[in-house]
Amino acid sequence: MPKLRVFSGAELCNFLSEHGFERVRQRGSHVIMRRGQVSFPVPLHRQLDRGTVRGIIRQSGLPRSLFE
């Protein structure tokens, strides 16, 4: 299984926007992304931990191969 790419929070928000998610609101350094009934926070850090990206992949329902 290939390693996940390193994302910044802004890059991940843009990537999710391209795949149907919309930016609902922002409070501080966290953006809430939503598509339908699925919503989750994305921290706007310079570099996201791989565990955080894995959690976002799991919650988004998108295939992991898109994030590699």
PQR file of N, CA, C, O and H, with PARSE charges and radii, in Angstrom:
ATOM      1  N   MET A   1       0.841  -1.166   0.000 -0.4000 1.5000
ATOM      2  CA  MET A   1       0.000   0.000   0.000 -0.0000 2.0000
ATOM      3  C   MET A   1       0.896   1.243   0.000  0.5500 1.7000
ATOM      4  O   MET A   1       1.717   1.401   0.904 -0.5500 1.4000
ATOM      5  N   PRO A   2       0.758   2.125  -0.991 -0.5600 1.5000
ATOM      6  CA  PRO A   2       1.585   3.329  -1.069  0.2800 2.0000
ATOM      7  C   PRO A   2       1.294   4.283   0.090  0.5500 1.7000
ATOM      8  O   PRO A   2       0.214   4.260   0.681 -0.5500 1.4000
ATOM      9  N   LYS A   3       2.274   5.110   0.393 -0.4000 1.5000
ATOM     10  CA  LYS A   3       2.107   6.084   1.464 -0.0000 2.0000
ATOM     11  C   LYS A   3       1.181   7.207   1.028  0.5500 1.7000
ATOM     12  O   LYS A   3       1.053   7.512  -0.157 -0.5500 1.4000
ATOM     13  H   LYS A   3       3.151   5.129  -0.087  0.4000 1.0000
ATOM     14  N   LEU A   4       0.545   7.810   2.013 -0.4000 1.5000
ATOM     15  CA  LEU A   4      -0.309   8.967   1.747 -0.0000 2.0000
ATOM     16  C   LEU A   4       0.546  10.183   1.441  0.5500 1.7000
ATOM     17  O   LEU A   4       1.657  10.317   1.954 -0.5500 1.4000
ATOM     18  H   LEU A   4       0.649   7.563   2.976  0.4000 1.0000
ATOM     19  N   ARG A   5       0.028  11.061   0.611 -0.4000 1.5000
ATOM     20  CA  ARG A   5       0.699  12.326   0.348 -0.0000 2.0000
ATOM     21  C   ARG A   5       0.675  13.180   1.598  0.5500 1.7000
ATOM     22  O   ARG A   5      -0.168  12.985   2.473 -0.5500 1.4000
ATOM     23  H   ARG A   5      -0.875  10.952   0.195  0.4000 1.0000
ATOM     24  N   VAL A   6       1.578  14.107   1.683 -0.4000 1.5000
ATOM     25  CA  VAL A   6       1.571  15.086   2.773 -0.0000 2.0000
ATOM     26  C   VAL A   6       0.737  16.261   2.305  0.5500 1.7000
ATOM     27  O   VAL A   6       1.028  16.864   1.273 -0.5500 1.4000
ATOM     28  H   VAL A   6       2.263  14.265   0.972  0.4000 1.0000
ATOM     29  N   PHE A   7      -0.297  16.587   3.060 -0.4000 1.5000
ATOM     30  CA  PHE A   7      -1.204  17.681   2.724 -0.0000 2.0000
ATOM     31  C   PHE A   7      -1.076  18.789   3.752  0.5500 1.7000
ATOM     32  O   PHE A   7      -0.805  18.537   4.925 -0.5500 1.4000
ATOM     33  H   PHE A   7      -0.534  16.097   3.899  0.4000 1.0000
ATOM     34  N   SER A   8      -1.273  20.009   3.301 -0.4000 1.5000
ATOM     35  CA  SER A   8      -1.541  21.099   4.238 -0.0000 2.0000
ATOM     36  C   SER A   8      -3.066  21.158   4.369  0.5500 1.7000
ATOM     37  O   SER A   8      -3.784  20.557   3.570 -0.5500 1.4000
ATOM     38  H   SER A   8      -1.494  20.214   2.348  0.4000 1.0000
ATOM     39  N   GLY A   9      -3.545  21.870   5.357 -0.4000 1.5000
ATOM     40  CA  GLY A   9      -4.992  21.972   5.539 -0.0000 2.0000
ATOM     41  C   GLY A   9      -5.678  22.628   4.354  0.5500 1.7000
ATOM     42  O   GLY A   9      -6.747  22.190   3.930 -0.5500 1.4000
ATOM     43  H   GLY A   9      -2.962  22.359   6.006  0.4000 1.0000
ATOM     44  N   ALA A  10      -5.061  23.686   3.815 -0.4000 1.5000
ATOM     45  CA  ALA A  10      -5.650  24.393   2.669 -0.0000 2.0000
ATOM     46  C   ALA A  10      -5.675  23.495   1.435  0.5500 1.7000
ATOM     47  O   ALA A  10      -6.663  23.478   0.701 -0.5500 1.4000
ATOM     48  H   ALA A  10      -4.193  24.042   4.160  0.4000 1.0000
ATOM     49  N   GLU A  11      -4.590  22.744   1.203 -0.4000 1.5000
ATOM     50  CA  GLU A  11      -4.553  21.826   0.050 -0.0000 2.0000
ATOM     51  C   GLU A  11      -5.640  20.772   0.164  0.5500 1.7000
ATOM     52  O   GLU A  11      -6.295  20.440  -0.825 -0.5500 1.4000
ATOM     53  H   GLU A  11      -3.788  22.758   1.800  0.4000 1.0000
ATOM     54  N   LEU A  12      -5.836  20.242   1.371 -0.4000 1.5000
ATOM     55  CA  LEU A  12      -6.849  19.212   1.559 -0.0000 2.0000
ATOM     56  C   LEU A  12      -8.247  19.778   1.355  0.5500 1.7000
ATOM     57  O   LEU A  12      -9.102  19.105   0.780 -0.5500 1.4000
ATOM     58  H   LEU A  12      -5.304  20.512   2.174  0.4000 1.0000
ATOM     59  N   CYS A  13      -8.497  21.005   1.816 -0.4000 1.5000
ATOM     60  CA  CYS A  13      -9.803  21.635   1.594 -0.0000 2.0000
ATOM     61  C   CYS A  13     -10.070  21.819   0.104  0.5500 1.7000
ATOM     62  O   CYS A  13     -11.177  21.553  -0.364 -0.5500 1.4000
ATOM     63  H   CYS A  13      -7.802  21.551   2.284  0.4000 1.0000
ATOM     64  N   ASN A  14      -9.068  22.270  -0.640 -0.4000 1.5000
ATOM     65  CA  ASN A  14      -9.224  22.435  -2.088 -0.0000 2.0000
ATOM     66  C   ASN A  14      -9.467  21.094  -2.765  0.5500 1.7000
ATOM     67  O   ASN A  14     -10.310  20.990  -3.657 -0.5500 1.4000
ATOM     68  H   ASN A  14      -8.169  22.486  -0.259  0.4000 1.0000
ATOM     69  N   PHE A  15      -8.737  20.072  -2.348 -0.4000 1.5000
ATOM     70  CA  PHE A  15      -8.893  18.728  -2.914 -0.0000 2.0000
ATOM     71  C   PHE A  15     -10.303  18.206  -2.649  0.5500 1.7000
ATOM     72  O   PHE A  15     -10.935  17.652  -3.548 -0.5500 1.4000
ATOM     73  H   PHE A  15      -8.053  20.156  -1.624  0.4000 1.0000
ATOM     74  N   LEU A  16     -10.799  18.377  -1.429 -0.4000 1.5000
ATOM     75  CA  LEU A  16     -12.148  17.911  -1.100 -0.0000 2.0000
ATOM     76  C   LEU A  16     -13.206  18.711  -1.858  0.5500 1.7000
ATOM     77  O   LEU A  16     -14.239  18.159  -2.236 -0.5500 1.4000
ATOM     78  H   LEU A  16     -10.286  18.827  -0.699  0.4000 1.0000
ATOM     79  N   SER A  17     -12.964  19.987  -2.082 -0.4000 1.5000
ATOM     80  CA  SER A  17     -13.905  20.818  -2.854 -0.0000 2.0000
ATOM     81  C   SER A  17     -14.034  20.307  -4.284  0.5500 1.7000
ATOM     82  O   SER A  17     -15.120  20.345  -4.863 -0.5500 1.4000
ATOM     83  H   SER A  17     -12.124  20.434  -1.775  0.4000 1.0000
ATOM     84  N   GLU A  18     -12.941  19.835  -4.850 -0.4000 1.5000
ATOM     85  CA  GLU A  18     -12.962  19.281  -6.204 -0.0000 2.0000
ATOM     86  C   GLU A  18     -13.759  17.986  -6.263  0.5500 1.7000
ATOM     87  O   GLU A  18     -14.204  17.587  -7.340 -0.5500 1.4000
ATOM     88  H   GLU A  18     -12.059  19.804  -4.381  0.4000 1.0000
ATOM     89  N   HIS A  19     -13.948  17.320  -5.122 -0.4000 1.5000
ATOM     90  CA  HIS A  19     -14.661  16.048  -5.077 -0.0000 2.0000
ATOM     91  C   HIS A  19     -16.034  16.169  -4.430  0.5500 1.7000
ATOM     92  O   HIS A  19     -16.552  15.198  -3.878 -0.5500 1.4000
ATOM     93  H   HIS A  19     -13.587  17.644  -4.247  0.4000 1.0000
ATOM     94  N   GLY A  20     -16.627  17.367  -4.496 -0.4000 1.5000
ATOM     95  CA  GLY A  20     -18.024  17.529  -4.121 -0.0000 2.0000
ATOM     96  C   GLY A  20     -18.291  18.030  -2.712  0.5500 1.7000
ATOM     97  O   GLY A  20     -19.454  18.198  -2.344 -0.5500 1.4000
ATOM     98  H   GLY A  20     -16.206  18.156  -4.944  0.4000 1.0000
ATOM     99  N   PHE A  21     -17.270  18.274  -1.915 -0.4000 1.5000
ATOM    100  CA  PHE A  21     -17.487  18.792  -0.569 -0.0000 2.0000
ATOM    101  C   PHE A  21     -17.515  20.310  -0.625  0.5500 1.7000
ATOM    102  O   PHE A  21     -16.869  20.924  -1.474 -0.5500 1.4000
ATOM    103  H   PHE A  21     -16.326  18.138  -2.215  0.4000 1.0000
ATOM    104  N   GLU A  22     -18.273  20.910   0.292 -0.4000 1.5000
ATOM    105  CA  GLU A  22     -18.312  22.366   0.350 -0.0000 2.0000
ATOM    106  C   GLU A  22     -17.858  22.839   1.716  0.5500 1.7000
ATOM    107  O   GLU A  22     -18.041  22.168   2.732 -0.5500 1.4000
ATOM    108  H   GLU A  22     -18.798  20.412   0.981  0.4000 1.0000
ATOM    109  N   ARG A  23     -17.263  24.012   1.703 -0.4000 1.5000
ATOM    110  CA  ARG A  23     -16.798  24.640   2.935 -0.0000 2.0000
ATOM    111  C   ARG A  23     -18.006  25.287   3.595  0.5500 1.7000
ATOM    112  O   ARG A  23     -18.576  26.233   3.053 -0.5500 1.4000
ATOM    113  H   ARG A  23     -17.114  24.557   0.878  0.4000 1.0000
ATOM    114  N   VAL A  24     -18.400  24.782   4.764 -0.4000 1.5000
ATOM    115  CA  VAL A  24     -19.612  25.256   5.419 -0.0000 2.0000
ATOM    116  C   VAL A  24     -19.327  26.455   6.309  0.5500 1.7000
ATOM    117  O   VAL A  24     -20.006  27.479   6.229 -0.5500 1.4000
ATOM    118  H   VAL A  24     -17.937  24.013   5.204  0.4000 1.0000
ATOM    119  N   ARG A  25     -18.315  26.318   7.157 -0.4000 1.5000
ATOM    120  CA  ARG A  25     -17.980  27.415   8.064 -0.0000 2.0000
ATOM    121  C   ARG A  25     -16.562  27.231   8.570  0.5500 1.7000
ATOM    122  O   ARG A  25     -15.940  26.191   8.354 -0.5500 1.4000
ATOM    123  H   ARG A  25     -17.764  25.486   7.222  0.4000 1.0000
ATOM    124  N   GLN A  26     -16.064  28.242   9.239 -0.4000 1.5000
ATOM    125  CA  GLN A  26     -14.723  28.174   9.808 -0.0000 2.0000
ATOM    126  C   GLN A  26     -14.755  28.822  11.178  0.5500 1.7000
ATOM    127  O   GLN A  26     -15.363  29.874  11.374 -0.5500 1.4000
ATOM    128  H   GLN A  26     -16.569  29.086   9.415  0.4000 1.0000
ATOM    129  N   ARG A  27     -14.090  28.176  12.117 -0.4000 1.5000
ATOM    130  CA  ARG A  27     -13.939  28.763  13.447 -0.0000 2.0000
ATOM    131  C   ARG A  27     -12.481  28.605  13.836  0.5500 1.7000
ATOM    132  O   ARG A  27     -12.012  27.496  14.089 -0.5500 1.4000
ATOM    133  H   ARG A  27     -13.596  27.321  11.958  0.4000 1.0000
ATOM    134  N   GLY A  28     -11.782  29.700  13.883 -0.4000 1.5000
ATOM    135  CA  GLY A  28     -10.355  29.645  14.187 -0.0000 2.0000
ATOM    136  C   GLY A  28      -9.603  28.978  13.063  0.5500 1.7000
ATOM    137  O   GLY A  28      -9.711  29.384  11.907 -0.5500 1.4000
ATOM    138  H   GLY A  28     -12.163  30.602  13.678  0.4000 1.0000
ATOM    139  N   SER A  29      -8.837  27.947  13.400 -0.4000 1.5000
ATOM    140  CA  SER A  29      -8.016  27.279  12.391 -0.0000 2.0000
ATOM    141  C   SER A  29      -8.653  25.992  11.880  0.5500 1.7000
ATOM    142  O   SER A  29      -7.961  25.167  11.284 -0.5500 1.4000
ATOM    143  H   SER A  29      -8.749  27.617  14.340  0.4000 1.0000
ATOM    144  N   HIS A  30      -9.955  25.798  12.096 -0.4000 1.5000
ATOM    145  CA  HIS A  30     -10.625  24.592  11.633 -0.0000 2.0000
ATOM    146  C   HIS A  30     -11.767  24.946  10.689  0.5500 1.7000
ATOM    147  O   HIS A  30     -12.602  25.796  10.997 -0.5500 1.4000
ATOM    148  H   HIS A  30     -10.517  26.468  12.580  0.4000 1.0000
ATOM    149  N   VAL A  31     -11.792  24.284   9.537 -0.4000 1.5000
ATOM    150  CA  VAL A  31     -12.843  24.463   8.536 -0.0000 2.0000
ATOM    151  C   VAL A  31     -13.741  23.236   8.581  0.5500 1.7000
ATOM    152  O   VAL A  31     -13.246  22.111   8.655 -0.5500 1.4000
ATOM    153  H   VAL A  31     -11.114  23.593   9.287  0.4000 1.0000
ATOM    154  N   ILE A  32     -15.039  23.436   8.539 -0.4000 1.5000
ATOM    155  CA  ILE A  32     -15.982  22.324   8.492 -0.0000 2.0000
ATOM    156  C   ILE A  32     -16.359  22.103   7.033  0.5500 1.7000
ATOM    157  O   ILE A  32     -16.888  22.996   6.373 -0.5500 1.4000
ATOM    158  H   ILE A  32     -15.441  24.349   8.479  0.4000 1.0000
ATOM    159  N   MET A  33     -16.077  20.894   6.540 -0.4000 1.5000
ATOM    160  CA  MET A  33     -16.404  20.512   5.166 -0.0000 2.0000
ATOM    161  C   MET A  33     -17.622  19.591   5.205  0.5500 1.7000
ATOM    162  O   MET A  33     -17.761  18.780   6.120 -0.5500 1.4000
ATOM    163  H   MET A  33     -15.646  20.168   7.076  0.4000 1.0000
ATOM    164  N   ARG A  34     -18.516  19.717   4.197 -0.4000 1.5000
ATOM    165  CA  ARG A  34     -19.720  18.896   4.195 -0.0000 2.0000
ATOM    166  C   ARG A  34     -20.126  18.518   2.772  0.5500 1.7000
ATOM    167  O   ARG A  34     -19.960  19.284   1.823 -0.5500 1.4000
ATOM    168  H   ARG A  34     -18.403  20.376   3.453  0.4000 1.0000
ATOM    169  N   ARG A  35     -20.667  17.301   2.669 -0.4000 1.5000
ATOM    170  CA  ARG A  35     -21.315  16.824   1.445 -0.0000 2.0000
ATOM    171  C   ARG A  35     -22.481  15.972   1.897  0.5500 1.7000
ATOM    172  O   ARG A  35     -22.287  14.911   2.490 -0.5500 1.4000
ATOM    173  H   ARG A  35     -20.802  16.679   3.440  0.4000 1.0000
ATOM    174  N   GLY A  36     -23.691  16.430   1.619 -0.4000 1.5000
ATOM    175  CA  GLY A  36     -24.875  15.711   2.083 -0.0000 2.0000
ATOM    176  C   GLY A  36     -24.941  15.742   3.598  0.5500 1.7000
ATOM    177  O   GLY A  36     -24.886  16.815   4.198 -0.5500 1.4000
ATOM    178  H   GLY A  36     -23.849  17.292   1.137  0.4000 1.0000
ATOM    179  N   GLN A  37     -25.059  14.577   4.226 -0.4000 1.5000
ATOM    180  CA  GLN A  37     -25.133  14.484   5.679 -0.0000 2.0000
ATOM    181  C   GLN A  37     -23.769  14.301   6.341  0.5500 1.7000
ATOM    182  O   GLN A  37     -23.668  14.301   7.568 -0.5500 1.4000
ATOM    183  H   GLN A  37     -25.104  13.705   3.738  0.4000 1.0000
ATOM    184  N   VAL A  38     -22.718  14.143   5.529 -0.4000 1.5000
ATOM    185  CA  VAL A  38     -21.381  13.884   6.050 -0.0000 2.0000
ATOM    186  C   VAL A  38     -20.649  15.207   6.236  0.5500 1.7000
ATOM    187  O   VAL A  38     -20.490  15.976   5.288 -0.5500 1.4000
ATOM    188  H   VAL A  38     -22.800  14.143   4.532  0.4000 1.0000
ATOM    189  N   SER A  39     -20.202  15.467   7.476 -0.4000 1.5000
ATOM    190  CA  SER A  39     -19.411  16.671   7.714 -0.0000 2.0000
ATOM    191  C   SER A  39     -18.300  16.342   8.704  0.5500 1.7000
ATOM    192  O   SER A  39     -18.448  15.469   9.559 -0.5500 1.4000
ATOM    193  H   SER A  39     -20.332  14.842   8.246  0.4000 1.0000
ATOM    194  N   PHE A  40     -17.186  17.057   8.571 -0.4000 1.5000
ATOM    195  CA  PHE A  40     -16.040  16.834   9.436 -0.0000 2.0000
ATOM    196  C   PHE A  40     -15.142  18.061   9.400  0.5500 1.7000
ATOM    197  O   PHE A  40     -15.153  18.820   8.431 -0.5500 1.4000
ATOM    198  H   PHE A  40     -17.066  17.766   7.877  0.4000 1.0000
ATOM    199  N   PRO A  41     -14.354  18.253  10.476 -0.5600 1.5000
ATOM    200  CA  PRO A  41     -13.437  19.392  10.517  0.2800 2.0000
ATOM    201  C   PRO A  41     -12.117  19.078   9.827  0.5500 1.7000
ATOM    202  O   PRO A  41     -11.644  17.942   9.845 -0.5500 1.4000
ATOM    203  N   VAL A  42     -11.536  20.098   9.224 -0.4000 1.5000
ATOM    204  CA  VAL A  42     -10.198  20.000   8.637 -0.0000 2.0000
ATOM    205  C   VAL A  42      -9.352  21.103   9.263  0.5500 1.7000
ATOM    206  O   VAL A  42      -9.654  22.282   9.079 -0.5500 1.4000
ATOM    207  H   VAL A  42     -11.921  21.021   9.209  0.4000 1.0000
ATOM    208  N   PRO A  43      -8.295  20.744  10.003 -0.5600 1.5000
ATOM    209  CA  PRO A  43      -7.439  21.778  10.591  0.2800 2.0000
ATOM    210  C   PRO A  43      -6.601  22.465   9.515  0.5500 1.7000
ATOM    211  O   PRO A  43      -6.062  21.799   8.631 -0.5500 1.4000
ATOM    212  N   LEU A  44      -6.493  23.758   9.582 -0.4000 1.5000
ATOM    213  CA  LEU A  44      -5.726  24.516   8.586 -0.0000 2.0000
ATOM    214  C   LEU A  44      -4.272  24.660   9.039  0.5500 1.7000
ATOM    215  O   LEU A  44      -3.782  25.772   9.239 -0.5500 1.4000
ATOM    216  H   LEU A  44      -6.931  24.298  10.300  0.4000 1.0000
ATOM    217  N   HIS A  45      -3.604  23.548   9.194 -0.4000 1.5000
ATOM    218  CA  HIS A  45      -2.199  23.550   9.591 -0.0000 2.0000
ATOM    219  C   HIS A  45      -1.326  23.453   8.345  0.5500 1.7000
ATOM    220  O   HIS A  45      -1.796  23.072   7.273 -0.5500 1.4000
ATOM    221  H   HIS A  45      -4.001  22.645   9.032  0.4000 1.0000
ATOM    222  N   ARG A  46      -0.042  23.803   8.499 -0.4000 1.5000
ATOM    223  CA  ARG A  46       0.885  23.735   7.361 -0.0000 2.0000
ATOM    224  C   ARG A  46       1.078  22.313   6.882  0.5500 1.7000
ATOM    225  O   ARG A  46       1.181  22.064   5.681 -0.5500 1.4000
ATOM    226  H   ARG A  46       0.340  24.112   9.370  0.4000 1.0000
ATOM    227  N   GLN A  47       1.129  21.378   7.821 -0.4000 1.5000
ATOM    228  CA  GLN A  47       1.319  19.966   7.470 -0.0000 2.0000
ATOM    229  C   GLN A  47       0.432  19.137   8.383  0.5500 1.7000
ATOM    230  O   GLN A  47       0.552  19.202   9.606 -0.5500 1.4000
ATOM    231  H   GLN A  47       1.046  21.581   8.797  0.4000 1.0000
ATOM    232  N   LEU A  48      -0.466  18.353   7.779 -0.4000 1.5000
ATOM    233  CA  LEU A  48      -1.363  17.508   8.564 -0.0000 2.0000
ATOM    234  C   LEU A  48      -0.699  16.172   8.860  0.5500 1.7000
ATOM    235  O   LEU A  48       0.008  15.624   8.015 -0.5500 1.4000
ATOM    236  H   LEU A  48      -0.563  18.300   6.786  0.4000 1.0000
ATOM    237  N   ASP A  49      -0.928  15.650  10.057 -0.4000 1.5000
ATOM    238  CA  ASP A  49      -0.432  14.321  10.401 -0.0000 2.0000
ATOM    239  C   ASP A  49      -1.126  13.287   9.523  0.5500 1.7000
ATOM    240  O   ASP A  49      -2.268  13.483   9.107 -0.5500 1.4000
ATOM    241  H   ASP A  49      -1.503  16.096  10.743  0.4000 1.0000
ATOM    242  N   ARG A  50      -0.439  12.197   9.246 -0.4000 1.5000
ATOM    243  CA  ARG A  50      -1.027  11.158   8.405 -0.0000 2.0000
ATOM    244  C   ARG A  50      -2.251  10.530   9.063  0.5500 1.7000
ATOM    245  O   ARG A  50      -3.184  10.122   8.371 -0.5500 1.4000
ATOM    246  H   ARG A  50       0.489  12.038   9.584  0.4000 1.0000
ATOM    247  N   GLY A  51      -2.256  10.449  10.386 -0.4000 1.5000
ATOM    248  CA  GLY A  51      -3.423   9.919  11.095 -0.0000 2.0000
ATOM    249  C   GLY A  51      -4.644  10.806  10.910  0.5500 1.7000
ATOM    250  O   GLY A  51      -5.764  10.308  10.798 -0.5500 1.4000
ATOM    251  H   GLY A  51      -1.498  10.780  10.948  0.4000 1.0000
ATOM    252  N   THR A  52      -4.437  12.103  10.878 -0.4000 1.5000
ATOM    253  CA  THR A  52      -5.535  13.044  10.640 -0.0000 2.0000
ATOM    254  C   THR A  52      -6.076  12.872   9.232  0.5500 1.7000
ATOM    255  O   THR A  52      -7.289  12.875   9.024 -0.5500 1.4000
ATOM    256  H   THR A  52      -3.527  12.507  10.970  0.4000 1.0000
ATOM    257  N   VAL A  53      -5.184  12.723   8.268 -0.4000 1.5000
ATOM    258  CA  VAL A  53      -5.613  12.525   6.878 -0.0000 2.0000
ATOM    259  C   VAL A  53      -6.362  11.195   6.752  0.5500 1.7000
ATOM    260  O   VAL A  53      -7.376  11.128   6.057 -0.5500 1.4000
ATOM    261  H   VAL A  53      -4.199  12.720   8.436  0.4000 1.0000
ATOM    262  N   ARG A  54      -5.881  10.138   7.411 -0.4000 1.5000
ATOM    263  CA  ARG A  54      -6.579   8.846   7.381 -0.0000 2.0000
ATOM    264  C   ARG A  54      -7.985   8.966   7.956  0.5500 1.7000
ATOM    265  O   ARG A  54      -8.924   8.382   7.414 -0.5500 1.4000
ATOM    266  H   ARG A  54      -5.058  10.193   7.975  0.4000 1.0000
ATOM    267  N   GLY A  55      -8.142   9.715   9.045 -0.4000 1.5000
ATOM    268  CA  GLY A  55      -9.463   9.916   9.632 -0.0000 2.0000
ATOM    269  C   GLY A  55     -10.399  10.658   8.696  0.5500 1.7000
ATOM    270  O   GLY A  55     -11.581  10.328   8.601 -0.5500 1.4000
ATOM    271  H   GLY A  55      -7.380  10.189   9.484  0.4000 1.0000
ATOM    272  N   ILE A  56      -9.871  11.665   8.004 -0.4000 1.5000
ATOM    273  CA  ILE A  56     -10.679  12.426   7.052 -0.0000 2.0000
ATOM    274  C   ILE A  56     -11.076  11.541   5.877  0.5500 1.7000
ATOM    275  O   ILE A  56     -12.200  11.632   5.385 -0.5500 1.4000
ATOM    276  H   ILE A  56      -8.911  11.933   8.081  0.4000 1.0000
ATOM    277  N   ILE A  57     -10.152  10.678   5.418 -0.4000 1.5000
ATOM    278  CA  ILE A  57     -10.479   9.744   4.332 -0.0000 2.0000
ATOM    279  C   ILE A  57     -11.616   8.830   4.758  0.5500 1.7000
ATOM    280  O   ILE A  57     -12.565   8.609   4.005 -0.5500 1.4000
ATOM    281  H   ILE A  57      -9.239  10.604   5.818  0.4000 1.0000
ATOM    282  N   ARG A  58     -11.515   8.307   5.962 -0.4000 1.5000
ATOM    283  CA  ARG A  58     -12.534   7.385   6.484 -0.0000 2.0000
ATOM    284  C   ARG A  58     -13.889   8.078   6.563  0.5500 1.7000
ATOM    285  O   ARG A  58     -14.906   7.510   6.164 -0.5500 1.4000
ATOM    286  H   ARG A  58     -10.744   8.487   6.574  0.4000 1.0000
ATOM    287  N   GLN A  59     -13.903   9.297   7.074 -0.4000 1.5000
ATOM    288  CA  GLN A  59     -15.160  10.020   7.234 -0.0000 2.0000
ATOM    289  C   GLN A  59     -15.742  10.483   5.901  0.5500 1.7000
ATOM    290  O   GLN A  59     -16.961  10.554   5.749 -0.5500 1.4000
ATOM    291  H   GLN A  59     -13.077   9.759   7.398  0.4000 1.0000
ATOM    292  N   SER A  60     -14.883  10.795   4.942 -0.4000 1.5000
ATOM    293  CA  SER A  60     -15.365  11.324   3.668 -0.0000 2.0000
ATOM    294  C   SER A  60     -15.997  10.249   2.787  0.5500 1.7000
ATOM    295  O   SER A  60     -16.871  10.544   1.971 -0.5500 1.4000
ATOM    296  H   SER A  60     -13.892  10.737   5.066  0.4000 1.0000
ATOM    297  N   GLY A  61     -15.553   9.003   2.952 -0.4000 1.5000
ATOM    298  CA  GLY A  61     -16.077   7.936   2.106 -0.0000 2.0000
ATOM    299  C   GLY A  61     -15.412   7.870   0.740  0.5500 1.7000
ATOM    300  O   GLY A  61     -15.809   7.055  -0.094 -0.5500 1.4000
ATOM    301  H   GLY A  61     -14.844   8.763   3.615  0.4000 1.0000
ATOM    302  N   LEU A  62     -14.413   8.706   0.490 -0.4000 1.5000
ATOM    303  CA  LEU A  62     -13.684   8.683  -0.779 -0.0000 2.0000
ATOM    304  C   LEU A  62     -12.642   7.561  -0.736  0.5500 1.7000
ATOM    305  O   LEU A  62     -12.145   7.233   0.342 -0.5500 1.4000
ATOM    306  H   LEU A  62     -14.091   9.368   1.167  0.4000 1.0000
ATOM    307  N   PRO A  63     -12.307   6.975  -1.866 -0.5600 1.5000
ATOM    308  CA  PRO A  63     -11.289   5.922  -1.877  0.2800 2.0000
ATOM    309  C   PRO A  63      -9.906   6.465  -1.510  0.5500 1.7000
ATOM    310  O   PRO A  63      -9.536   7.575  -1.893 -0.5500 1.4000
ATOM    311  N   ARG A  64      -9.164   5.668  -0.770 -0.4000 1.5000
ATOM    312  CA  ARG A  64      -7.829   6.064  -0.326 -0.0000 2.0000
ATOM    313  C   ARG A  64      -6.894   6.339  -1.511  0.5500 1.7000
ATOM    314  O   ARG A  64      -5.984   7.161  -1.406 -0.5500 1.4000
ATOM    315  H   ARG A  64      -9.465   4.767  -0.459  0.4000 1.0000
ATOM    316  N   SER A  65      -7.116   5.661  -2.620 -0.4000 1.5000
ATOM    317  CA  SER A  65      -6.228   5.823  -3.778 -0.0000 2.0000
ATOM    318  C   SER A  65      -6.217   7.262  -4.304  0.5500 1.7000
ATOM    319  O   SER A  65      -5.237   7.664  -4.931 -0.5500 1.4000
ATOM    320  H   SER A  65      -7.855   4.993  -2.706  0.4000 1.0000
ATOM    321  N   LEU A  66      -7.260   8.039  -4.073 -0.4000 1.5000
ATOM    322  CA  LEU A  66      -7.275   9.438  -4.500 -0.0000 2.0000
ATOM    323  C   LEU A  66      -6.274  10.278  -3.722  0.5500 1.7000
ATOM    324  O   LEU A  66      -5.808  11.304  -4.217 -0.5500 1.4000
ATOM    325  H   LEU A  66      -8.056   7.712  -3.563  0.4000 1.0000
ATOM    326  N   PHE A  67      -5.944   9.854  -2.518 -0.4000 1.5000
ATOM    327  CA  PHE A  67      -5.101  10.639  -1.622 -0.0000 2.0000
ATOM    328  C   PHE A  67      -3.632  10.245  -1.689  0.5500 1.7000
ATOM    329  O   PHE A  67      -2.817  10.822  -0.969 -0.5500 1.4000
ATOM    330  H   PHE A  67      -6.323   9.020  -2.116  0.4000 1.0000
ATOM    331  N   GLU A  68      -3.270   9.284  -2.530 -0.4000 1.5000
ATOM    332  CA  GLU A  68      -1.886   8.800  -2.603 -0.0000 2.0000
ATOM    333  C   GLU A  68      -1.099   9.534  -3.653  0.5500 1.7000
ATOM    334  O   GLU A  68       0.084   9.252  -3.847 -0.5500 1.4000
ATOM    335  H   GLU A  68      -3.932   8.815  -3.114  0.4000 1.0000
TER
END
